[in-house]
Amino acid sequence: MDKLPVEYAQYLEGKDELHVESIMPIFRESIVEGLYGVHIRGLSGHSEQAYVDETVPFGKIKITSV
């Protein structure tokens, strides 16, 4: 896999292994496509949802709470 964009790597810092495993497929999808960034909604652990979002520039993360 290619190197993670800076914001992706920063987001993962200090996260537990389960959280990292759950978010990495979305980061990988973003990296492979190379077009859009990631939107993360929710912020309360298990209720978090992440997806590649065409309104977010590649390599960036948008975080919103529900």
N, CA, C and O atoms as a Tinker XYZ file with bonds, in Angstrom:
   264  protein
     1  N      0.844000   -1.184000    0.000000    73     2
     2  CA     0.000000    0.000000    0.000000    64     1     3
     3  C      0.882000    1.237000    0.000000    63     2     4     5
     4  O      1.958000    1.253000    0.597000    81     3
     5  N      0.413000    2.256000   -0.669000    73     3     6
     6  CA     1.138000    3.515000   -0.695000    64     5     7
     7  C      1.159000    4.140000    0.696000    63     6     8     9
     8  O      0.370000    3.776000    1.568000    81     7
     9  N      2.057000    5.068000    0.883000    73     7    10
    10  CA     2.173000    5.785000    2.145000    64     9    11
    11  C      0.873000    6.561000    2.413000    63    10    12    13
    12  O      0.262000    7.109000    1.495000    81    11
    13  N      0.471000    6.593000    3.675000    73    11    14
    14  CA    -0.741000    7.313000    4.051000    64    13    15
    15  C     -0.545000    8.817000    3.924000    63    14    16    17
    16  O      0.526000    9.328000    4.254000    81    15
    17  N     -1.564000    9.535000    3.451000    73    15    18
    18  CA    -1.488000   11.000000    3.504000    64    17    19
    19  C     -1.309000   11.449000    4.955000    63    18    20    21
    20  O     -1.724000   10.744000    5.876000    81    19
    21  N     -0.712000   12.583000    5.160000    73    19    22
    22  CA    -0.386000   13.086000    6.495000    64    21    23
    23  C     -1.613000   13.115000    7.410000    63    22    24    25
    24  O     -1.541000   12.653000    8.549000    81    23
    25  N     -2.735000   13.650000    6.929000    73    23    26
    26  CA    -3.925000   13.734000    7.789000    64    25    27
    27  C     -4.432000   12.363000    8.197000    63    26    28    29
    28  O     -4.917000   12.195000    9.316000    81    27
    29  N     -4.331000   11.386000    7.319000    73    27    30
    30  CA    -4.781000   10.034000    7.657000    64    29    31
    31  C     -3.906000    9.460000    8.773000    63    30    32    33
    32  O     -4.408000    8.888000    9.741000    81    31
    33  N     -2.598000    9.621000    8.620000    73    31    34
    34  CA    -1.656000    9.114000    9.624000    64    33    35
    35  C     -1.870000    9.819000   10.961000    63    34    36    37
    36  O     -1.842000    9.177000   12.011000    81    35
    37  N     -2.080000   11.125000   10.929000    73    35    38
    38  CA    -2.314000   11.878000   12.163000    64    37    39
    39  C     -3.601000   11.417000   12.846000    63    38    40    41
    40  O     -3.644000   11.290000   14.069000    81    39
    41  N     -4.630000   11.171000   12.071000    73    39    42
    42  CA    -5.897000   10.715000   12.640000    64    41    43
    43  C     -5.714000    9.385000   13.373000    63    42    44    45
    44  O     -6.298000    9.177000   14.437000    81    43
    45  N     -4.917000    8.498000   12.816000    73    43    46
    46  CA    -4.740000    7.165000   13.394000    64    45    47
    47  C     -3.851000    7.144000   14.637000    63    46    48    49
    48  O     -3.893000    6.184000   15.406000    81    47
    49  N     -3.050000    8.185000   14.843000    73    47    50
    50  CA    -2.153000    8.235000   15.994000    64    49    51
    51  C     -2.944000    8.083000   17.291000    63    50    52    53
    52  O     -3.904000    8.815000   17.536000    81    51
    53  N     -2.529000    7.129000   18.111000    73    51    54
    54  CA    -3.146000    6.936000   19.411000    64    53    55
    55  C     -4.457000    6.163000   19.414000    63    54    56    57
    56  O     -5.022000    5.904000   20.476000    81    55
    57  N     -4.950000    5.788000   18.222000    73    55    58
    58  CA    -6.197000    5.008000   18.141000    64    57    59
    59  C     -5.896000    3.547000   18.462000    63    58    60    61
    60  O     -4.812000    3.046000   18.164000    81    59
    61  N     -6.869000    2.872000   19.073000    73    59    62
    62  CA    -6.663000    1.460000   19.393000    64    61    63
    63  C     -6.717000    0.614000   18.120000    63    62    64    65
    64  O     -7.222000    1.049000   17.085000    81    63
    65  N     -6.191000   -0.589000   18.223000    73    63    66
    66  CA    -6.043000   -1.475000   17.061000    64    65    67
    67  C     -7.375000   -1.751000   16.358000    63    66    68    69
    68  O     -7.430000   -1.767000   15.129000    81    67
    69  N     -8.430000   -1.965000   17.114000    73    67    70
    70  CA    -9.738000   -2.237000   16.531000    64    69    71
    71  C    -10.233000   -1.057000   15.701000    63    70    72    73
    72  O    -10.792000   -1.238000   14.619000    81    71
    73  N    -10.023000    0.141000   16.214000    73    71    74
    74  CA   -10.441000    1.347000   15.488000    64    73    75
    75  C     -9.644000    1.486000   14.189000    63    74    76    77
    76  O    -10.205000    1.786000   13.135000    81    75
    77  N     -8.349000    1.269000   14.275000    73    75    78
    78  CA    -7.489000    1.360000   13.086000    64    77    79
    79  C     -7.931000    0.336000   12.043000    63    78    80    81
    80  O     -8.030000    0.660000   10.859000    81    79
    81  N     -8.196000   -0.894000   12.476000    73    79    82
    82  CA    -8.635000   -1.936000   11.543000    64    81    83
    83  C     -9.972000   -1.590000   10.890000    63    82    84    85
    84  O    -10.215000   -1.961000    9.741000    81    83
    85  N    -10.824000   -0.892000   11.602000    73    83    86
    86  CA   -12.137000   -0.569000   11.039000    64    85    87
    87  C    -12.075000    0.581000   10.038000    63    86    88    89
    88  O    -12.891000    0.638000    9.118000    81    87
    89  N    -11.128000    1.489000   10.199000    73    87    90
    90  CA   -11.052000    2.665000    9.328000    64    89    91
    91  C    -10.118000    2.470000    8.132000    63    90    92    93
    92  O    -10.276000    3.138000    7.110000    81    91
    93  N     -9.145000    1.559000    8.252000    73    91    94
    94  CA    -8.151000    1.388000    7.195000    64    93    95
    95  C     -8.732000    1.027000    5.828000    63    94    96    97
    96  O     -8.220000    1.519000    4.823000    81    95
    97  N     -9.779000    0.191000    5.734000    73    95    98
    98  CA   -10.327000   -0.086000    4.396000    64    97    99
    99  C    -10.809000    1.184000    3.675000    63    98   100   101
   100  O    -10.691000    1.291000    2.455000    81    99
   101  N    -11.340000    2.122000    4.424000    73    99   102
   102  CA   -11.810000    3.376000    3.823000    64   101   103
   103  C    -10.617000    4.223000    3.389000    63   102   104   105
   104  O    -10.628000    4.806000    2.305000    81   103
   105  N     -9.590000    4.292000    4.232000    73   103   106
   106  CA    -8.390000    5.027000    3.847000    64   105   107
   107  C     -7.759000    4.394000    2.604000    63   106   108   109
   108  O     -7.326000    5.108000    1.699000    81   107
   109  N     -7.705000    3.068000    2.557000    73   107   110
   110  CA    -7.126000    2.380000    1.387000    64   109   111
   111  C     -7.924000    2.683000    0.121000    63   110   112   113
   112  O     -7.352000    2.936000   -0.938000    81   111
   113  N     -9.246000    2.655000    0.242000    73   111   114
   114  CA   -10.097000    2.975000   -0.919000    64   113   115
   115  C     -9.792000    4.377000   -1.421000    63   114   116   117
   116  O     -9.665000    4.592000   -2.627000    81   115
   117  N     -9.677000    5.319000   -0.519000    73   115   118
   118  CA    -9.364000    6.695000   -0.893000    64   117   119
   119  C     -8.011000    6.777000   -1.596000    63   118   120   121
   120  O     -7.870000    7.460000   -2.610000    81   119
   121  N     -7.021000    6.078000   -1.051000    73   119   122
   122  CA    -5.668000    6.111000   -1.616000    64   121   123
   123  C     -5.640000    5.472000   -3.004000    63   122   124   125
   124  O     -5.019000    6.013000   -3.919000    81   123
   125  N     -6.296000    4.342000   -3.168000    73   123   126
   126  CA    -6.302000    3.650000   -4.459000    64   125   127
   127  C     -6.953000    4.520000   -5.529000    63   126   128   129
   128  O     -6.441000    4.630000   -6.643000    81   127
   129  N     -8.082000    5.136000   -5.188000    73   127   130
   130  CA    -8.762000    5.996000   -6.156000    64   129   131
   131  C     -7.986000    7.290000   -6.373000    63   130   132   133
   132  O     -7.897000    7.787000   -7.496000    81   131
   133  N     -7.423000    7.834000   -5.295000    73   131   134
   134  CA    -6.627000    9.050000   -5.394000    64   133   135
   135  C     -7.403000   10.293000   -5.772000    63   134   136   137
   136  O     -6.817000   11.268000   -6.242000    81   135
   137  N     -8.713000   10.276000   -5.575000    73   135   138
   138  CA    -9.547000   11.400000   -5.988000    64   137   139
   139  C    -10.166000   12.170000   -4.832000    63   138   140   141
   140  O    -10.232000   13.398000   -4.868000    81   139
   141  N    -10.617000   11.462000   -3.815000    73   139   142
   142  CA   -11.394000   12.085000   -2.745000    64   141   143
   143  C    -10.870000   11.707000   -1.378000    63   142   144   145
   144  O    -10.188000   10.697000   -1.207000    81   143
   145  N    -11.207000   12.545000   -0.401000    73   143   146
   146  CA   -10.827000   12.312000    0.984000    64   145   147
   147  C    -11.878000   11.496000    1.715000    63   146   148   149
   148  O    -12.741000   10.867000    1.101000    81   147
   149  N    -11.789000   11.519000    3.031000    73   147   150
   150  CA   -12.635000   10.685000    3.879000    64   149   151
   151  C    -13.471000   11.550000    4.809000    63   150   152   153
   152  O    -12.983000   12.519000    5.392000    81   151
   153  N    -14.731000   11.184000    4.935000    73   151   154
   154  CA   -15.652000   11.840000    5.866000    64   153   155
   155  C    -15.923000   10.856000    6.996000    63   154   156   157
   156  O    -16.301000    9.709000    6.755000    81   155
   157  N    -15.728000   11.310000    8.225000    73   155   158
   158  CA   -15.985000   10.478000    9.401000    64   157   159
   159  C    -17.097000   11.141000   10.205000    63   158   160   161
   160  O    -16.983000   12.291000   10.627000    81   159
   161  N    -18.174000   10.385000   10.407000    73   159   162
   162  CA   -19.322000   10.908000   11.168000    64   161   163
   163  C    -19.488000   10.131000   12.468000    63   162   164   165
   164  O    -19.253000    8.924000   12.530000    81   163
   165  N    -19.889000   10.841000   13.481000    73   163   166
   166  CA   -20.161000   10.235000   14.756000    64   165   167
   167  C    -19.013000   10.427000   15.713000    63   166   168   169
   168  O    -18.670000   11.573000   15.424000    81   167
   169  N    -18.406000   10.124000   16.434000    73   167   170
   170  CA   -17.229000   10.327000   17.251000    64   169   171
   171  C    -17.409000    9.618000   18.577000    63   170   172   173
   172  O    -16.700000    9.904000   19.541000    81   171
   173  N    -18.343000    8.706000   18.629000    73   171   174
   174  CA   -18.531000    8.001000   19.898000    64   173   175
   175  C    -18.184000    6.526000   19.724000    63   174   176   177
   176  O    -18.996000    5.644000   20.002000    81   175
   177  N    -16.991000    6.282000   19.270000    73   175   178
   178  CA   -16.482000    4.916000   19.164000    64   177   179
   179  C    -17.223000    4.034000   18.190000    63   178   180   181
   180  O    -17.045000    4.162000   16.979000    81   179
   181  N    -18.050000    3.143000   18.694000    73   179   182
   182  CA   -18.695000    2.128000   17.862000    64   181   183
   183  C    -19.707000    2.701000   16.877000    63   182   184   185
   184  O    -20.055000    2.032000   15.904000    81   183
   185  N    -20.186000    3.909000   17.102000    73   183   186
   186  CA   -21.187000    4.466000   16.204000    64   185   187
   187  C    -20.566000    5.322000   15.105000    63   186   188   189
   188  O    -21.274000    6.020000   14.378000    81   187
   189  N    -19.259000    5.267000   14.988000    73   187   190
   190  CA   -18.580000    6.051000   13.964000    64   189   191
   191  C    -18.780000    5.433000   12.580000    63   190   192   193
   192  O    -18.772000    4.211000   12.430000    81   191
   193  N    -18.957000    6.279000   11.585000    73   191   194
   194  CA   -19.112000    5.835000   10.200000    64   193   195
   195  C    -18.120000    6.611000    9.346000    63   194   196   197
   196  O    -18.003000    7.829000    9.477000    81   195
   197  N    -17.411000    5.914000    8.480000    73   195   198
   198  CA   -16.453000    6.561000    7.592000    64   197   199
   199  C    -16.726000    6.144000    6.160000    63   198   200   201
   200  O    -17.102000    5.003000    5.890000    81   199
   201  N    -16.530000    7.085000    5.244000    73   199   202
   202  CA   -16.715000    6.786000    3.827000    64   201   203
   203  C    -15.923000    7.774000    2.988000    63   202   204   205
   204  O    -15.625000    8.884000    3.429000    81   203
   205  N    -15.586000    7.360000    1.776000    73   203   206
   206  CA   -14.925000    8.252000    0.832000    64   205   207
   207  C    -15.971000    9.249000    0.372000    63   206   208   209
   208  O    -17.066000    8.867000   -0.040000    81   207
   209  N    -15.631000   10.529000    0.443000    73   207   210
   210  CA   -16.593000   11.605000    0.169000    64   209   211
   211  C    -16.066000   12.496000   -0.950000    63   210   212   213
   212  O    -14.982000   13.069000   -0.840000    81   211
   213  N    -16.827000   12.605000   -2.008000    73   211   214
   214  CA   -16.380000   13.392000   -3.165000    64   213   215
   215  C    -16.333000   14.889000   -2.886000    63   214   216   217
   216  O    -15.812000   15.645000   -3.706000    81   215
   217  N    -16.862000   15.336000   -1.755000    73   215   218
   218  CA   -16.780000   16.762000   -1.402000    64   217   219
   219  C    -15.533000   17.079000   -0.578000    63   218   220   221
   220  O    -15.274000   18.241000   -0.263000    81   219
   221  N    -14.761000   16.051000   -0.230000    73   219   222
   222  CA   -13.547000   16.232000    0.577000    64   221   223
   223  C    -12.333000   16.013000   -0.332000    63   222   224   225
   224  O    -12.245000   14.984000   -1.002000    81   223
   225  N    -11.400000   16.965000   -0.362000    73   223   226
   226  CA   -10.219000   16.796000   -1.204000    64   225   227
   227  C     -9.405000   15.577000   -0.784000    63   226   228   229
   228  O     -9.369000   15.212000    0.391000    81   227
   229  N     -8.758000   14.958000   -1.756000    73   227   230
   230  CA    -7.927000   13.786000   -1.481000    64   229   231
   231  C     -6.894000   14.107000   -0.397000    63   230   232   233
   232  O     -6.282000   15.175000   -0.393000    81   231
   233  N     -6.721000   13.158000    0.516000    73   231   234
   234  CA    -5.736000   13.296000    1.575000    64   233   235
   235  C     -6.238000   14.046000    2.799000    63   234   236   237
   236  O     -5.526000   14.165000    3.796000    81   235
   237  N     -7.463000   14.552000    2.723000    73   235   238
   238  CA    -8.047000   15.302000    3.826000    64   237   239
   239  C     -9.127000   14.473000    4.501000    63   238   240   241
   240  O     -9.667000   13.536000    3.913000    81   239
   241  N     -9.436000   14.833000    5.755000    73   239   242
   242  CA   -10.489000   14.173000    6.514000    64   241   243
   243  C    -11.449000   15.230000    7.015000    63   242   244   245
   244  O    -11.032000   16.252000    7.560000    81   243
   245  N    -12.714000   14.987000    6.834000    73   243   246
   246  CA   -13.767000   15.849000    7.389000    64   245   247
   247  C    -14.426000   15.063000    8.513000    63   246   248   249
   248  O    -14.872000   13.935000    8.302000    81   247
   249  N    -14.493000   15.648000    9.703000    73   247   250
   250  CA   -15.097000   14.969000   10.845000    64   249   251
   251  C    -16.310000   15.763000   11.288000    63   250   252   253
   252  O    -16.222000   16.963000   11.547000    81   251
   253  N    -17.446000   15.078000   11.374000    73   251   254
   254  CA   -18.663000   15.709000   11.866000    64   253   255
   255  C    -19.310000   14.804000   12.906000    63   254   256   257
   256  O    -19.160000   13.583000   12.856000    81   255
   257  N    -20.018000   15.399000   13.833000    73   255   258
   258  CA   -20.746000   14.602000   14.806000    64   257   259
   259  C    -22.207000   14.539000   14.368000    63   258   260   261
   260  O    -22.728000   15.462000   13.742000    81   259
   261  N    -22.835000   13.457000   14.705000    73   259   262
   262  CA   -24.217000   13.250000   14.274000    64   261   263
   263  C    -25.149000   13.888000   15.264000    63   262   264
   264  O    -26.367000   13.831000   15.090000    81   263
